Amino acid sequence: MTNRLILGVDPGQTGAVFALADGLPAGFVDMPLTPRKAGGFEISGTLLARDVRRILVNHPGAYVVAVVERVHAMPQQGVSGAFRFGQSDGV
C-alpha cells in the first residue's frame, strides 16, 4: 500500500507528469497533445486527466501531493506564444 504519492508537473507542451510513490518512480506521462484548428497543438485536458487517473488508481488511499513548476512567459516569446504557454499552464 502506498502512503504518499507525489506528482511533479512540467506544464508546457513538451512537459510531462512524473509520479513518485513513497519515493520510488511510479509513472510518467508526456503531455498529450491534440491539433488546434488554427494550426499547431494544444494540451488535451481530457487525455491528461485520463492518464493521471491511470497512475492514481494504482495507489488507492494514498495521500496525493502535486507540485507544479512555476512558469512565466519569456521576453522574446511573442504574444501568441505566451498565450499558448499560459493556456497550457492552465490545463
Secondary structure as the mmCIF struct_conf table of DSSP 4:
data_model
#
loop_
_struct_conf.conf_type_id
_struct_conf.id
_struct_conf.beg_label_comp_id
_struct_conf.beg_label_asym_id
_struct_conf.beg_label_seq_id
_struct_conf.end_label_comp_id
_struct_conf.end_label_asym_id
_struct_conf.end_label_seq_id
BEND BEND1 ASN A 3 ASN A 3
STRN STRN1 ARG A 4 ASP A 10
BEND BEND2 GLY A 12 GLY A 12
TURN_TY1_P TURN_TY1_P1 GLN A 13 THR A 14
STRN STRN2 ALA A 16 ALA A 21
TURN_TY1_P TURN_TY1_P2 ASP A 22 GLY A 23
STRN STRN3 LEU A 24 ASP A 30
HELX_LH_PP_P HELX_LH_PP_P1 MET A 31 PRO A 32
STRN STRN4 LEU A 33 PRO A 35
TURN_TY1_P TURN_TY1_P3 LYS A 37 ALA A 38
BEND BEND3 GLY A 39 GLY A 40
STRN STRN5 PHE A 41 ILE A 43
HELX_RH_AL_P HELX_RH_AL_P1 GLY A 45 LEU A 56
TURN_TY1_P TURN_TY1_P4 VAL A 57 ASN A 58
BEND BEND4 HIS A 59 HIS A 59
TURN_TY1_P TURN_TY1_P5 PRO A 60 GLY A 61
STRN STRN6 TYR A 63 VAL A 68
TURN_TY1_P TURN_TY1_P6 PRO A 75 GLN A 76
BEND BEND5 GLN A 77 GLN A 77
HELX_RH_AL_P HELX_RH_AL_P2 VAL A 79 GLY A 90
#
